[in-house]
Amino acid sequence: MMGYHPLIDSALVVLFAIIIIGFTPASSRLRTFSLPLLGFLAWNCISKCPLYIARSSWASSVGGYTLTSFLHFVDVAVLSQ
């Protein structure tokens, strides 16, 4: 049994980033405390993409998009505030 698809992780990273940035004030601690969760989801997606997606170009595209979304969250929510 393989578990759930890494596209779910990718969608959750994007969805949580949108919700946290859009609905919390810039000084909210929730932005900092959500980093481990989003980091875990991004790592899980990147590590599982080659197993679930047969074409390596698609797997790397999904992993790259997820990592870019995570790094954008770090920039906007934590570093820039």
C-alpha positions in Angstrom: 0.0 0.0 0.0 1.5 3.3 -1.1 -0.4 5.9 0.9 -1.8 9.1 -0.5 -0.7 11.0 -3.6 2.0 13.8 -3.3 -0.3 16.1 -5.2 -2.4 16.3 -2.0 0.7 17.6 -0.2 1.3 20.1 -2.9 -2.2 21.4 -2.8 -2.1 21.6 1.0 1.1 23.7 1.0 -0.5 26.1 -1.4 -3.9 26.2 0.4 -2.3 26.6 3.9 0.0 29.3 2.7 -2.9 31.2 1.1 -5.0 30.9 4.3 -2.3 31.8 6.7 -1.0 34.8 4.7 -4.5 36.0 3.8 -6.2 35.7 7.1 -3.6 36.4 9.8 -2.0 39.7 10.7 1.7 40.3 9.8 2.8 39.9 13.4 1.0 36.7 14.0 3.0 33.8 15.6 0.9 31.4 13.6 2.9 32.3 10.6 6.1 31.2 12.3 4.6 28.1 14.0 3.2 26.8 10.7 6.7 26.6 9.1 7.3 23.0 10.4 4.0 21.7 9.0 4.5 23.4 5.6 8.1 22.2 5.5 7.1 18.6 6.2 4.4 18.7 3.6 6.8 20.1 1.0 9.5 17.6 1.9 7.0 14.7 1.8 5.8 15.8 -1.7 9.3 16.2 -3.1 10.4 12.8 -1.7 7.3 10.9 -2.9 6.9 12.5 -6.4 9.3 10.1 -8.2 7.4 7.1 -6.7 3.9 8.2 -7.7 4.5 10.1 -11.0 6.0 8.0 -13.7 7.4 10.8 -15.9 10.4 12.4 -14.2 9.7 15.8 -15.8 6.2 15.9 -14.3 7.5 14.7 -10.9 10.2 17.4 -10.9 7.7 20.0 -11.9 5.3 19.2 -9.1 8.2 19.0 -6.6 9.6 22.3 -7.8 6.3 24.1 -7.7 5.7 22.8 -4.1 9.2 23.9 -3.0 8.7 27.3 -4.7 5.4 27.8 -2.9 7.0 26.9 0.4 9.9 29.3 -0.1 7.5 32.0 -1.2 5.6 31.5 2.0 8.8 31.8 4.0 9.7 35.0 2.2 6.3 36.7 2.5 5.1 35.4 5.8 8.2 35.1 7.9 11.0 37.2 6.5 9.1 40.2 5.1 6.1 40.2 7.4 
